[in-house]
């Protein structure tokens, strides 16, 4: 637009000075119309129509077009602009759109800056800060090369952005002198806080978080402590297994804290210039070949150890299974023999109870006979006493005989009416159970002769 405006203004000035000559040429061409071609005559006729006012307006338009880009400019999305006016005043344009320039010098700055480790042959046109893999040494002296991808955002407040633009002048200067060296330093220092063995064992995410946190808020102030651990490993499968002692050295890295319990940090240029860390990605950590070889050896040795331990466990399980089966068989045999013993004891006890029942029945029979004999004796004594009284009373022998006859008939009749129980059960004085008494009664009943 500036070039076009200058051309228009120059043409207007030239026409202003050439206009009298063009008018004379037009008058001469009018007198001799056949002496010139129709094209040149048309051009001269067209130019001679301009007036001084037209030329002044045309010159003003040209000058306006030439000056307009120095008065306004278009702020593109994704950029911030450092503006310096002819008077020396400085300002910043943080948003997009048409902005007032006022003949100021404008320095564009890209809002987001990518700093990334690039492999050989990888495209770098869209990356502001391309760098090689970062050498890293872990606390256990294992070396590695770290591949990292980071994205930074310029300060969002005008004052910080103006100070940054004045200090570094260009975006490339900021990337090469501050961002890349700071990223390499933080990654290198973070490696000393981790062991390679821990990194491959699950601390990879902690490694990334530590880099991100230190880039945002400053590096940690740490202290390192060396510790030696004694590890005892049992081997063998006998009752007194041998122990293999192994001493391992490890390092404990702790962050230093201030009196308020906050982590002591060492500031760097990124957070001092209020540059925002938008993204941190650890693409890969390439460990040294010797460590990989050692890891493979440890893996193979660990697999062998686990296999041997599994074999030992299998043998112990088989031994325990055999012992358990033997105990099971012994218990089964013991139960079988105890059952036989119980059966024999029950048979003996049954026989003893039968003998005891027979003895008791015999005693009962003897007592019954004694009672019957005593009853007969009492009866006889009663008859004798009665007869004696009758004789004393003076009864005749015929009356006595008749009386005795009636008495005998009456006694017999009364005895015939009495219902005696067929089976009598007498409890044992030793305190036997009711079940034993019932069993004895049933056996005694079987011993009694059946009545027809």
C-alpha positions in Angstrom: 0.0 0.0 0.0 2.8 2.4 0.7 4.4 1.8 -2.6 1.1 2.3 -4.4 0.5 5.6 -2.6 4.0 6.9 -3.5 3.5 6.0 -7.2 0.2 7.8 -7.2 1.6 10.9 -5.5 4.6 11.0 -7.9 2.3 10.7 -10.9 0.2 13.5 -9.7 3.2 15.7 -9.2 4.6 14.9 -12.7 1.2 15.6 -14.3 1.1 18.9 -12.5 4.3 20.0 -14.2 3.5 18.3 -17.6 0.0 19.6 -17.8 0.7 22.8 -19.7 2.9 21.0 -22.3 0.2 18.3 -22.8 -2.5 21.0 -23.4 -0.3 22.6 -26.1 0.2 19.2 -27.7 -3.5 18.7 -27.7 -4.1 22.0 -29.4 -1.6 21.3 -32.1 -3.0 17.8 -32.7 -6.4 19.4 -33.1 -5.2 21.5 -36.0 -3.3 18.7 -37.7 -5.3 15.5 -36.7 -3.7 13.3 -39.3 -0.1 13.8 -38.1 -0.4 11.6 -34.9 -1.8 8.2 -34.2 -5.1 7.8 -32.5 -3.7 6.1 -29.4 -1.2 8.9 -28.4 -3.9 11.4 -29.2 -6.3 9.7 -26.8 -3.7 9.6 -24.0 -2.8 13.3 -24.4 -6.5 14.2 -24.5 -7.2 12.2 -21.3 -4.3 13.7 -19.4 -5.1 17.2 -20.5 -8.5 16.9 -18.9 -7.0 16.9 -15.3 -7.2 20.1 -13.5 -5.0 21.4 -10.7 -7.6 20.4 -8.2 -7.8 16.9 -9.6 -4.0 16.6 -9.4 -4.0 17.9 -5.8 -6.6 15.4 -4.8 -4.7 12.6 -6.5 -1.5 13.6 -4.8 -3.4 13.7 -1.4 -4.7 10.2 -2.0 -1.3 8.9 -2.9 0.3 10.5 0.2 -2.5 9.1 2.4 -2.0 5.6 1.0 1.8 5.9 1.6 1.4 7.2 5.1 -1.6 5.0 6.2 0.6 1.9 7.1 2.6 4.1 9.5 -0.5 5.2 11.3 -2.3 1.9 11.7 -1.3 -1.7 11.6 -3.0 -5.1 11.8 -2.2 -7.2 14.9 -2.3 -10.9 14.1 -3.7 -13.5 16.4 -1.0 -15.4 18.3 1.4 -12.4 18.5 2.3 -9.7 20.9 3.9 -6.4 19.7 6.5 -4.2 21.3 5.8 -0.6 20.1 8.3 2.3 20.4 7.1 5.7 19.3 9.3 8.4 17.8 9.1 10.3 21.1 10.7 7.3 22.9 7.5 6.2 24.6 7.0 2.4 24.8 3.9 0.3 24.9 2.7 -3.2 24.1 -0.1 -4.5 22.0 -1.4 -7.8 23.6 -4.6 -8.4 21.5 -5.4 -8.8 17.8 -7.1 -6.4 15.4 -6.5 -2.9 13.8 -4.3 -0.9 16.2 -3.0 2.7 16.2 0.7 2.9 15.3 1.5 6.6 15.0 4.8 6.2 13.1 6.1 3.9 15.9 8.5 1.0 15.4 6.8 -2.3 15.9 8.6 -5.5 16.9 6.4 -8.6 16.7 6.8 -11.4 19.3 5.2 -14.8 19.0 3.1 -15.6 22.1 4.0 -19.3 22.4 7.5 -20.6 22.0 8.3 -24.3 21.4 11.6 -25.7 22.7 12.1 -29.3 21.8 14.8 -32.0 21.4 15.0 -32.8 17.7 16.1 -36.1 16.2 18.3 -36.1 13.2 16.3 -35.5 10.0 13.2 -34.2 11.9 11.4 -31.1 10.6 12.4 -27.9 12.5 10.6 -25.2 10.6 7.8 -24.8 13.1 10.0 -25.1 16.2 11.6 -21.9 17.6 14.1 -23.7 19.9 15.5 -26.9 18.5 18.1 -28.7 20.6 20.0 -31.9 20.9 19.3 -34.6 23.5 20.2 -33.4 27.0 23.0 -35.4 28.8 21.7 -36.6 32.1 23.5 -38.4 35.0 21.4 -40.1 37.6 22.3 -40.3 41.3 23.5 -43.9 40.9 26.1 -42.7 38.2 24.0 -44.0 35.3 24.2 -41.7 32.3 21.4 -41.1 29.8 20.1 -38.7 27.1 16.8 -37.0 27.8 14.4 -36.0 25.0 12.1 -33.2 26.1 9.3 -31.1 24.5 8.4 -27.8 26.2 6.1 -24.9 25.4 6.5 -21.4 26.9 4.2 -18.4 26.8 5.4 -14.8 26.9 4.3 -12.7 29.9 0.7 -11.6 29.7 1.1 -8.3 31.5 2.5 -5.3 29.5 5.1 -4.3 32.0 6.8 -7.7 32.1 6.6 -8.1 28.3 8.1 -4.6 27.7 11.0 -5.4 30.1 11.6 -8.7 28.4 11.5 -7.2 24.9 14.0 -4.5 25.9 16.3 -7.1 27.5 16.4 -9.7 24.8 15.5 -7.5 21.7 14.5 -10.5 19.6 12.6 -13.8 20.1 15.6 -15.9 18.8 17.9 -14.2 21.3 15.5 -15.1 24.1 15.3 -18.8 23.0 19.1 -19.3 22.5 20.3 -17.4 25.5 17.7 -18.2 28.1 15.1 -20.9 27.4 17.3 -23.6 26.0 20.1 -23.2 28.6 17.6 -23.1 31.4 15.8 -26.2 30.2 19.1 -28.1 29.9 20.2 -27.1 33.3 16.9 -28.0 35.0 16.9 -31.5 33.3 20.5 -32.1 34.3 19.9 -31.1 37.9 16.8 -33.2 38.2 18.7 -36.3 37.1 20.8 -36.1 40.3 17.6 -36.4 42.3 16.6 -39.8 40.9 18.2 -43.2 40.5 18.0 -44.9 37.2 16.8 -48.0 38.9 14.0 -46.1 40.5 13.2 -44.3 37.2 12.6 -47.6 35.3 10.7 -49.0 38.4 7.9 -46.4 38.3 9.3 -42.9 39.0 9.1 -41.7 35.4 6.1 -39.6 36.2 7.8 -38.1 39.2 10.8 -37.2 37.1 8.5 -35.3 34.6 6.6 -33.5 37.5 9.9 -32.5 39.1 11.1 -30.9 35.8 7.8 -29.1 35.3 7.7 -27.8 38.8 11.3 -26.5 38.7 10.8 -24.8 35.4 7.7 -23.0 36.7 8.8 -22.0 40.2 12.6 -22.4 40.4 15.0 -25.2 41.0 15.2 -27.1 44.3 17.9 -26.7 46.8 18.6 -30.3 47.9 20.9 -32.3 50.1 22.1 -35.8 49.3 22.6 -38.6 51.9 24.3 -41.9 51.1 22.8 -45.0 52.7 24.0 -48.6 52.8 21.3 -51.3 53.1 22.1 -54.9 54.1 19.8 -57.4 52.4 19.6 -61.0 53.5 18.3 -63.6 51.0 17.3 -67.1 52.1 18.3 -70.0 49.9 17.9 -73.7 50.4 14.9 -75.9 51.3 16.0 -77.6 54.5 14.8 -76.6 58.0 17.7 -74.2 58.5 18.1 -72.3 55.2 21.3 -70.4 54.5 21.3 -66.6 54.1 23.2 -64.6 51.5 24.1 -61.1 52.7 24.1 -58.4 50.1 25.0 -54.7 50.7 23.4 -52.2 48.5 24.2 -48.5 48.4 21.5 -46.0 47.8 21.2 -42.2 48.0 18.4 -40.3 49.6 17.9 -36.8 48.2 15.8 -34.4 50.3 14.6 -30.9 49.5 15.8 -28.2 51.8 13.0 -26.4 53.7 12.9 -23.0 55.2 11.7 -22.0 58.7 8.1 -22.0 57.4 8.3 -25.5 56.0 8.4 -24.4 52.3 10.8 -25.7 49.8 13.9 -23.5 49.2 14.1 -22.7 45.5 16.8 -21.1 43.4 15.2 -18.7 40.8 16.2 -18.8 37.1 15.6 -16.5 34.1 12.3 -18.1 33.1 10.4 -17.3 36.3 12.3 -14.1 36.9 11.0 -12.8 33.5 7.4 -14.1 34.3 7.6 -16.5 31.3 4.8 -19.0 31.7 5.6 -22.7 31.3 2.6 -24.0 29.4 3.7 -27.6 28.8 6.4 -30.1 29.7 6.6 -33.6 28.1 9.4 -36.0 28.6 9.4 -37.9 25.3 12.1 -40.4 26.3 15.1 -41.1 28.4 17.7 -43.1 26.5 19.8 -45.0 29.2 23.3 -46.0 28.5 24.0 -49.3 26.8 25.9 -50.8 29.8 23.0 -50.1 32.1 20.6 -51.8 29.7 22.9 -54.8 29.6 23.0 -54.9 33.4 19.2 -54.7 33.5 18.9 -57.6 31.1 21.4 -59.6 33.3 19.4 -58.7 36.4 16.2 -59.7 34.6 17.6 -63.1 33.6 19.1 -63.7 37.1 15.8 -62.6 38.7 13.9 -65.0 36.4 16.3 -67.9 37.4 16.0 -67.0 41.1 12.2 -67.0 40.9 12.2 -70.3 39.0 14.4 -71.9 41.6 12.3 -70.5 44.4 9.2 -71.8 42.7 10.8 -75.2 42.4 11.7 -75.1 46.1 8.1 -74.1 47.0 6.7 -76.9 44.8 9.0 -79.4 46.6 7.9 -78.1 50.0 4.3 -78.2 49.0 4.7 -81.8 47.8 6.4 -82.7 51.1 3.7 -81.1 53.0 1.1 -82.9 50.9 2.7 -86.3 51.6 2.8 -85.5 55.3 -0.8 -84.4 55.3 -1.9 -87.5 53.5 -0.1 -89.7 56.0 -1.7 -87.9 58.9 -5.0 -88.3 57.1 -4.5 -92.1 56.8 -3.4 -92.4 60.4 -6.4 -90.5 61.5 -8.7 -92.7 59.4 -7.1 -95.9 60.8 -7.3 -94.5 64.4 -11.0 -93.8 63.9 -11.6 -97.3 62.5 -9.9 -99.0 65.4 -11.7 -96.8 67.9 -15.0 -97.8 66.3 -14.1 -101.5 66.7 -13.1 -100.9 70.3 -16.4 -99.1 71.0 -18.3 -102.0 69.5 -16.5 -104.5 71.7 -17.0 -102.4 74.8 -20.7 -102.0 74.0 -21.0 -105.8 73.6 -19.2 -106.4 76.9 -21.3 -103.8 78.7 -24.5 -105.3 77.2 -23.5 -108.7 78.5 -22.7 -107.3 81.9 -26.0 -105.6 82.1 -27.8 -108.8 81.1 -26.0 -110.7 83.9 -26.8 -107.9 86.3 -30.5 -108.1 85.2 -30.6 -111.9 85.7 -29.1 -111.5 89.1 -31.6 -108.8 90.1 -34.5 -111.0 88.8 -33.2 -113.9 90.9 -33.0 -111.7 93.9 -36.6 -110.5 93.2 -37.7 -114.1 92.9 -36.0 -115.0 96.2 -37.6 -112.1 97.9 -41.0 -113.0 96.5 -40.7 -116.6 97.8 -39.7 -115.3 101.2 -42.7 -113.0 101.3 -45.0 -115.9 100.3 -43.5 -118.1 103.0 -44.0 -115.4 105.6 -47.5 -114.9 104.4 -48.2 -118.6 104.8 -46.7 -118.6 108.3 -48.7 -115.6 109.3 -51.8 -117.2 107.9 -51.2 -120.4 109.8 -50.5 -118.6 113.0 -53.7 -116.7 112.6 -55.7 -119.9 112.1 -54.1 -121.5 115.1 -54.8 -118.5 117.2 -58.4 -118.3 115.9 -59.0 -122.0 116.6 -57.6 -121.6 120.1 -60.0 -118.8 120.7 -62.9 -120.7 119.3 -62.1 -123.6 121.5 -61.8 -121.3 124.4 -65.2 -119.9 123.6 -66.8 -123.4 123.7 -67.7 -124.1 120.1 -68.6 -127.6 119.2 -66.4 -129.6 116.9 -69.0 -129.5 114.2 -69.4 -125.8 114.4 -65.7 -125.3 114.3 -65.5 -127.5 111.2 -68.3 -125.6 109.6 -66.7 -122.3 110.5 -63.3 -123.4 109.2 -64.9 -124.5 106.0 -66.6 -121.2 105.4 -63.6 -119.3 106.3 -61.4 -121.2 103.9 -63.9 -120.7 101.1 -64.1 -117.0 101.8 -60.3 -116.6 101.9 -60.0 -118.5 98.6 -62.7 -116.3 97.0 -60.9 -113.1 98.1 -57.5 -114.4 96.9 -59.0 -115.2 93.5 -60.1 -111.6 93.1 -56.6 -110.1 93.6 -54.8 -109.0 90.3 -51.1 -109.3 90.7 -48.8 -107.6 88.1 -47.1 -110.1 85.7 -43.8 -108.1 85.7 -42.2 -106.2 88.6 -39.4 -103.7 88.1 -37.3 -102.6 91.0 -34.8 -99.7 90.6 -31.1 -100.2 91.2 -29.7 -98.6 94.3 -26.6 -97.6 92.3 -28.6 -94.9 90.5 -29.0 -96.4 87.0 -30.6 -94.4 84.2 -34.2 -94.9 83.1 -33.0 -96.3 79.8 -31.1 -99.0 81.6 -34.2 -99.9 83.7 -36.3 -100.2 80.6 -33.7 -102.4 79.0 -33.6 -104.6 82.1 -37.4 -104.9 82.2 -37.5 -106.0 78.6 -34.9 -108.6 79.2 -36.6 -109.9 82.4 -39.9 -110.1 80.6 -38.2 -112.4 78.0 -36.8 -114.6 80.7 -40.3 -115.3 82.3 -42.1 -118.4 81.1 -44.9 -117.7 78.7 -48.4 -118.4 80.1 -50.8 -120.3 77.9 
